[in-house]
Amino acid sequence: MTAQVRALEEELGQQLFVRRARGVTPTSAADELAARIAPHVDALAAVTVGDDPFAAPVHLAGPAELTTIRVLPALAGLVASGLRLRVTFGLADDLLAGLAERRYDLVVSTIRPRPRRRGLAATPLTDEEFVLVGPRGFDGDPRTAPLVAYAEDLPIIRRYWRSVLGVRPPAGPAVVVPDLRGVLTCVLAGFGVSVLPRYLCAAELASGALIALLEPEEPPINTLFAVTRAEPCRAGPAAVRDALLADAARW
């Protein structure tokens, strides 16, 4: 503190405190400086420790498809009440690392944080169901049909093939689109078949634009999580988490 005061006095070219036997006394220059900076200090305090739970933006992160279709609509009421959101899309591992490094306040994750990621608290939101889909009129064998995938290593498809069909999927997808909404578009256009979360293609299944190629008794599912840091959660992120938990019952 002494070094900081000395540096400030040198910067201003004025003495701010008189050193005495029992402490220091501010000079008139210090009183004048305090009067000038007080409004700015008060404004900073209002942002960081004020009574308004939405004074600071909430930095939310999650997968693009789920966040766009499910998460953001669930927060409309909070935004109307003054919530400010800053949204980032990405892959689960990257986003959880960013949460631990305080880049985000809350992550909607498709995976549970690994035990080695200490300091994170995961609350289950809901389960997403996966369905094998093809375009209207498809009557071929899905095991030999062209595959439309999210990534080259066939995430989701690989799991479905093993758990439902009991075999590995063929290597080399016909089309790779790094967004499940793009995968949906390709299947609708007749590029091939794919495995999608049911929430993403429910309307197309209902209209007949897509058909479910299999209806297993126990379809593969995946649990979604709302993840925050384990430390006491700020009011804004806590409100977002609670709103998602309430809305997820209908997902």
Buried (B, 14 or more C-beta within 10 A) or exposed (E): EEEEBEEEBEEEEBBBBEEEEEEEEBBEBBEEBEEEEEEEEEEEEEEEEBEEBBBBEBBBBBBBBBBBBBBBEBBEEBEEEEBEBEBBBBBBEEBBBBBBEEEBBBBBBBBBBEEEBEEBBBEEBBEBBBBBBBBEEBEEEBBEBBBBBBEEEBEBBBBBBEBBBEEEBBEEBBBBBEBBBBBBEBBBEEBBBBBBBBBBBEEBBEEEBBBBBEEBEEBBBBBBBBBBBEEEBBBBBBBBBBBBBEBBEEB
